[in-house]
Amino acid sequence: MNDLRVGKVFRETGYPEHTYIRRREGHKEEELADYLFKETAAVSISGPSKTGKSALVKYVVEEVERVPSNHVPVRGNKVESKDDLWKIVLNKLDEPTKYTKETKEGERKTTSKKLAASIKAITGQYKKDDTEVEFETIIEEKNLGIDTVLELFQEERFVIFIDDAHKIPDDIHKDIAEEIKEAIDRDALICVGYIDYRGDALTSADSDLNSRVDTISLRQWSEDDLVQIANKGFDKLNIEVNDDFVETLAFEALESPQLMQKFCYHFCVSNDIYYKQEDEVDIYGSEQDAIKILKNAASSLNENYSTEFGLISGRTHGRSEDKFEFVDGTKGTRYDAILRGIAANEPSTSYSLNELKKKIRIGCAGKPPQSGNVTKHLKRMNKWVKQDEDVDDYIFDFVSNKEEQVQIPEPALLFYLRWSGVLNFEPGLRVDSLRNP
């Protein structure tokens, strides 16, 4: 039996070693590699959520010879102060985060280094030649930070990657920006990743730093890109799958490589494919197969998004309102009408307010929610998400600007709304040519 497992080929999380796709003929990889070849660099990598920013950095540092072969990832939601940034880097490098000087004062003094929790004085005793000697131990502690990190960098160059930088609290952006500026003044290599519609408020917090930042912009994955993931993985496993089935999965992946990986994994195991096949196997994926895969994949997300759904649907807050009639014969609240509009064909992770209101009207059989009420309820949904400490602030975002927008940065949440059944709603498949043989 071949030992290449399907779970190693199609990976929902982590680096997709066997199915990494160099988009736009590898231009982005070369662009980042050129920036990181410099003696010092700060690179801002923008793009919608789940567009492969971390995979891009990992690929470049591991596969491009002219770039340092190690990178240190830092999650933005873990950074609550400038000290946190360097503490996380040191932890990732398996280095101490504190320096402690211990002094014993008495008839003799000794000094040593070790980790400790806080500055404190301890009174104790020891014996020597049956004579008790009293002593006092003084422990002085100091956090290790940017200086230690940069000393390590001089020993062996590495790339620091601050991912999801938009999740760093706004009130410390300037402090973090100043730390990044000092680091690149001392020859560090730093990448900063963030979702594009929120803007790079971190590096923009310091005008001098902002002028020295190189930028890379990633677009959403096209259906062709996602098809390549499937075909590359199926080739690795020595299986052949019909093109229209793969295209159907690519459409429902909503521009997300992670969802495409999930669908392909579910398809393989549902056909008892667990390892690379010795001989090529042809598998025909039907319409019913696609629906089964999509529903199973959505069900696997219940634990991930049940809390978020409870918030944005009003169920968590016990909202019970007049029912609206939908075109499929079911009924629901204003929140259901809004979420159905978001989830209906053609789905998108970003809507202008007018676009969404139009989709809500199309989905209603009778009178739809009033336009003003839709806006009011979107703001309320946004407020509930922002106030709940247990959910990601950016899972649902109502952005007020010149053209008000609704953002669903997580494609997996949009997919969950479409196929899990929580809205008593099923979108149907787009690809009409996919039929049972």
C-alpha positions as a printed Julia matrix, in Angstrom:
437×3 Matrix{Float64}:
   0.0    0.0     0.0
   1.27   3.49   -0.88
   1.84   5.59    2.26
   0.76   8.95    0.72
  -2.45   9.67    2.63
  -5.3   11.73    1.23
  -5.13  13.97    4.32
  -1.58  14.94    3.42
  -2.57  15.81   -0.14
  -5.73  17.8     0.62
  -5.15  19.93    3.73
  -7.72  22.34    5.15
  -5.16  23.87    7.51
  -1.42  24.19    7.42
   0.86  24.42    4.42
  -0.46  22.49    1.35
   2.81  20.86    0.35
   1.3   18.7    -2.42
  -1.32  21.14   -3.74
   0.33  24.56   -3.5
  -0.6   26.61   -6.57
   1.67  29.34   -7.89
  -0.91  31.86   -9.01
  -0.36  34.27  -11.88
   2.52  32.1   -13.1
   4.44  32.56   -9.87
   4.77  36.34  -10.08
   3.73  36.89   -6.46
   6.26  34.36   -5.17
   9.06  36.02   -7.14
   7.95  39.47   -6.03
   8.05  38.53   -2.34
  11.36  36.69   -2.75
  12.93  39.78   -4.32
  11.81  41.95   -1.4
  13.1   39.47    1.2
  16.45  39.19   -0.57
  17.21  42.77    0.5
  19.3   43.42    3.59
  16.25  44.76    5.37
  12.6   44.83    4.42
   9.06  45.48    5.63
   6.51  43.92    3.27
   2.76  44.53    3.52
   0.72  41.62    2.1
  -2.95  42.47    1.58
  -5.86  40.4     0.36
  -9.25  39.03    1.32
  -9.41  36.53    4.16
  -8.17  33.02    3.3
  -6.38  34.02    0.09
  -3.14  32.29    1.05
  -1.04  35.05    2.62
   0.59  32.73    5.16
   1.02  29.96    2.55
   2.75  32.47    0.25
   5.26  33.45    2.95
   5.9   29.83    3.94
   6.39  28.75    0.32
   8.89  31.52   -0.4
  11.02  30.96    2.7
  11.05  27.18    2.25
  11.37  26.88   -1.51
  13.31  29.92   -2.75
  17.04  29.52   -2.11
  17.97  33.2    -2.0
  15.58  33.85    0.92
  16.23  32.93    4.61
  14.84  29.44    5.15
  13.01  30.1     8.42
  10.05  32.28    9.32
   8.41  33.13   12.62
   4.6   33.55   12.46
   2.85  35.94   14.86
  -0.96  36.11   15.04
  -2.29  39.64   15.33
  -5.01  38.71   17.82
  -2.3   37.55   20.27
  -0.54  40.94   20.31
  -1.85  43.28   23.0
   1.33  45.31   23.57
   4.68  45.91   21.91
   6.29  43.56   24.45
   3.91  40.8    23.33
   5.25  41.0    19.79
   8.82  40.15   20.78
   7.76  37.7    23.48
   5.83  35.68   20.87
   8.83  35.73   18.51
  11.15  34.51   21.27
   8.73  31.76   22.28
   8.53  30.59   18.67
  12.33  30.47   18.58
  12.4   28.47   21.86
  14.32  31.26   23.54
  13.85  32.69   27.08
  11.59  35.71   27.3
  13.0   37.05   30.59
  16.42  37.67   32.05
  16.75  37.1    35.77
  19.72  38.04   37.93
  19.82  36.29   41.29
  22.06  37.61   44.05
  22.53  35.94   47.47
  23.67  38.37   50.12
  25.23  37.11   53.34
  28.71  35.8    54.06
  29.09  35.1    50.37
  27.38  36.15   47.15
  26.61  34.12   44.06
  25.15  35.28   40.79
  23.31  33.19   38.2
  20.79  33.51   35.36
  17.46  31.75   35.24
  13.79  32.4    34.43
  11.52  33.67   37.2
   8.03  35.01   37.56
   8.62  38.35   39.33
  11.03  40.46   41.37
  11.03  39.16   44.91
  13.16  38.72   48.01
  13.41  35.34   49.7
  14.91  34.79   53.13
  16.51  31.38   53.75
  19.26  29.46   55.48
  22.03  27.06   54.58
  24.64  25.13   56.58
  28.37  24.95   56.09
  30.64  22.96   58.45
  27.71  22.71   60.86
  27.5   26.5    61.02
  24.25  28.22   60.01
  24.64  31.27   57.88
  21.73  33.58   57.2
  21.39  34.99   53.67
  18.97  37.0    51.55
  18.29  36.22   47.9
  17.5   39.19   45.63
  15.98  38.37   42.23
  15.96  41.11   39.59
  13.94  40.41   36.47
  13.92  42.03   33.03
  11.81  41.25   29.95
  13.8   40.39   26.86
  12.62  42.13   23.7
  13.67  43.62   20.41
  17.4   43.7    21.24
  17.48  39.96   21.93
  15.44  39.15   18.82
  17.78  41.18   16.61
  20.85  39.6    18.18
  19.41  36.21   17.21
  18.66  37.54   13.73
  22.32  38.48   13.26
  23.3   34.91   14.1
  20.86  33.44   11.55
  18.5   35.51    9.4
  14.77  34.73    9.53
  11.51  36.36    8.46
   8.96  37.6    11.02
   5.42  37.35    9.66
   2.69  39.26   11.52
  -0.51  37.68   10.18
  -4.01  39.15   10.67
  -2.43  42.47   11.64
  -5.87  44.11   11.42
  -6.71  42.27   14.67
  -4.06  44.15   16.65
  -5.84  46.71   18.89
  -5.99  50.16   17.29
  -4.6   51.9    20.36
  -1.21  50.16   20.07
  -0.75  50.48   16.29
   1.65  53.39   16.66
   3.74  51.54   19.28
   3.98  48.42   17.1
   4.76  50.5    14.0
   7.63  52.18   15.84
   8.98  48.76   16.88
   8.82  47.54   13.27
  10.58  50.68   12.07
  13.37  50.21   14.61
  13.68  46.55   13.63
  14.1   47.27    9.92
  16.55  50.08   10.8
  18.59  47.25   12.27
  18.29  44.97    9.21
  15.28  42.83   10.15
  12.95  41.18    7.62
   9.26  41.61    8.48
   6.04  40.79    6.61
   2.65  42.11    7.68
  -0.58  40.46    6.46
  -4.06  41.96    6.67
  -7.48  41.87    4.96
  -7.59  44.46    2.23
 -10.89  46.25    2.86
  -9.77  47.21    6.38
  -6.54  48.79    5.15
  -3.05  48.5     6.59
  -3.62  50.71    9.61
  -0.6   49.19   11.34
   2.23  50.28    9.02
   0.29  53.47    8.19
   0.42  54.49   11.87
   3.97  55.78   11.35
   4.46  57.95    8.26
   8.2   57.23    8.07
   7.6   53.47    8.2
   4.74  53.67    5.68
   7.01  55.25    3.09
   9.48  52.37    3.39
   7.02  49.47    3.11
   6.91  47.27    0.0
   3.42  46.04   -0.9
   1.99  42.86   -2.39
  -1.71  42.59   -3.17
  -3.42  39.19   -3.44
  -6.72  38.77   -5.21
  -9.46  36.29   -4.45
  -8.84  32.85   -5.9
 -10.44  32.32   -9.28
 -12.39  29.17  -10.09
  -9.55  28.18  -12.43
  -7.08  28.46   -9.51
  -9.3   26.23   -7.37
  -9.7   23.69  -10.15
  -5.9   23.46  -10.27
  -5.84  22.52   -6.56
  -8.21  19.61   -7.2
  -6.48  18.41  -10.35
  -3.03  18.59   -8.78
  -4.18  16.62   -5.74
  -6.11  14.03   -7.72
  -3.05  13.5    -9.93
  -0.96  12.92   -6.8
  -3.44  10.28   -5.65
  -3.61   8.72   -9.13
  -7.34   9.28   -9.57
  -9.29  10.85  -12.45
 -12.45  12.91  -11.77
 -14.83  14.44  -14.35
 -14.21  18.12  -15.08
 -17.79  19.34  -14.53
 -17.8   17.88  -11.01
 -14.52  19.62  -10.13
 -15.88  22.9   -11.56
 -18.99  22.56   -9.41
 -16.88  22.18   -6.27
 -14.73  25.15   -7.33
 -17.8   27.39   -7.62
 -19.13  26.36   -4.22
 -15.7   26.92   -2.63
 -16.47  30.66   -2.83
 -12.91  31.65   -3.83
 -11.48  29.82   -0.8
  -8.61  27.33   -1.25
  -9.33  25.93    2.23
 -12.89  25.03    1.26
 -11.68  23.45   -1.97
  -9.25  21.32    0.02
 -12.11  20.29    2.35
 -14.41  19.31   -0.53
 -11.73  17.23   -2.26
 -10.88  15.43    0.97
 -14.55  14.6     1.63
 -14.98  13.4    -1.96
 -12.0   11.05   -1.7
 -12.96   9.42    1.6
 -16.61   9.11    0.51
 -15.27   6.97   -2.34
 -12.99   4.93   -0.02
  -9.86   6.65   -1.32
  -7.54   6.97    1.68
  -4.12   6.57    0.04
  -2.5    7.06   -3.35
  -3.79   4.38   -5.7
  -1.38   1.9    -7.27
  -3.34   1.93  -10.55
  -5.25   4.9   -11.92
  -8.87   5.01  -10.75
 -11.64   6.85  -12.63
 -14.41   8.29  -10.43
 -17.5    9.98  -11.82
 -18.89  12.68   -9.57
 -22.65  13.19  -10.04
 -25.05  15.96   -9.03
 -26.16  13.97   -5.99
 -22.54  13.29   -5.08
 -21.82  17.04   -5.14
 -24.83  17.86   -2.95
 -23.86  15.12   -0.48
 -20.26  16.41   -0.3
 -21.38  20.01    0.23
 -23.88  19.12    2.96
 -21.38  16.9     4.78
 -18.72  19.59    4.58
 -21.16  22.21    5.91
 -22.23  19.93    8.77
 -18.59  19.59    9.78
 -18.56  23.36   10.37
 -21.38  23.35   12.95
 -18.98  23.61   15.87
 -17.05  26.4    14.13
 -19.98  28.67   13.34
 -23.0   27.79   15.5
 -22.2   30.62   17.93
 -21.7   33.14   15.13
 -24.92  32.05   13.46
 -26.81  32.43   16.72
 -25.62  36.04   16.94
 -26.24  37.24   13.39
 -29.59  35.41   13.13
 -30.9   37.06   16.31
 -31.52  33.67   17.91
 -28.97  34.23   20.69
 -30.85  37.38   21.74
 -34.26  35.73   21.53
 -35.47  37.89   18.66
 -38.91  36.72   17.5
 -40.55  38.84   14.82
 -43.29  38.75   12.21
 -42.62  36.05    9.63
 -41.77  36.85    6.01
 -42.71  34.49    3.19
 -39.9   33.3     0.92
 -40.05  32.08   -2.67
 -39.38  28.46   -1.65
 -42.57  28.41    0.45
 -40.88  28.74    3.86
 -41.13  31.61    6.34
 -38.64  33.41    8.55
 -37.69  36.59   10.41
 -36.08  39.76    9.06
 -32.72  38.32   10.06
 -33.47  35.15    8.08
 -34.42  37.29    5.08
 -31.12  39.18    5.32
 -29.02  36.02    5.71
 -30.86  34.31    2.85
 -30.06  37.31    0.68
 -26.39  36.99    1.61
 -26.36  33.23    0.97
 -28.46  33.05   -2.22
 -26.98  32.6    -5.7
 -24.81  34.41   -6.82
 -22.99  34.43   -3.45
 -20.3   36.92   -2.54
 -18.26  37.76    0.54
 -18.84  41.46   -0.13
 -22.08  43.3    -0.96
 -22.98  46.92   -1.31
 -26.06  47.7     0.76
 -28.14  48.24   -2.39
 -27.02  44.9    -3.88
 -28.0   43.05   -0.74
 -31.38  44.75   -0.5
 -32.1   43.69   -4.08
 -31.25  40.05   -3.29
 -33.47  40.18   -0.2
 -36.4   41.42   -2.33
 -35.85  38.65   -4.9
 -35.89  36.01   -2.14
 -39.22  37.13   -0.69
 -42.54  35.9    -2.12
 -44.54  38.65   -0.46
 -43.65  42.03    0.95
 -39.93  42.18    1.87
 -38.49  43.9     4.97
 -38.51  47.68    4.63
 -35.27  49.2     3.37
 -34.68  51.21    6.54
 -35.25  48.15    8.72
 -32.67  46.17    6.74
 -30.05  48.83    7.48
 -31.07  48.99   11.16
 -30.88  45.22   11.56
 -27.5   44.98    9.8
 -26.11  47.51   12.26
 -27.61  45.53   15.13
 -26.08  42.28   13.82
 -22.72  44.0    13.51
 -22.99  45.33   17.08
 -23.78  41.88   18.5
 -20.7   40.4    16.84
 -18.4   43.18   18.03
 -19.68  42.94   21.61
 -19.25  39.18   21.94
 -15.77  38.33   23.23
 -16.04  34.7    22.11
 -16.25  35.42   18.37
 -13.96  37.05   15.84
 -14.83  40.74   15.33
 -14.35  40.32   11.59
 -16.63  37.31   11.06
 -19.4   39.73   10.0
 -18.77  43.37    9.23
 -21.14  46.19    8.29
 -18.88  48.95    7.0
 -20.25  52.48    6.93
 -18.55  54.63    4.31
 -19.64  56.43    1.14
 -21.18  53.18   -0.08
 -22.27  51.09    2.89
 -21.07  47.51    2.6
 -21.71  44.14    4.19
 -18.58  41.99    4.46
 -18.42  38.27    5.25
 -14.61  37.93    5.38
 -14.77  34.2     6.17
 -15.91  32.3     3.04
 -16.53  29.25    5.24
 -19.29  31.13    7.13
 -20.97  32.04    3.84
 -20.71  28.41    2.71
 -22.16  27.31    6.06
 -25.17  29.59    5.56
 -25.71  28.13    2.08
 -25.47  24.4     2.73
 -25.8   23.55    6.44
 -29.61  23.85    6.56
 -29.61  26.37    9.41
 -31.68  28.75    7.27
 -34.02  26.0     6.05
 -32.66  26.89    2.65
 -30.89  25.03   -0.15
 -29.37  27.01   -3.04
 -29.12  24.23   -5.63
 -26.16  23.68   -7.92
 -25.08  26.2   -10.54
 -23.61  23.77  -13.09
 -26.63  22.52  -15.09
 -24.58  19.98  -17.06
 -23.79  17.95  -13.92
 -26.3   15.12  -13.89
 -26.41  11.55  -12.74
 -25.01   9.23  -15.43
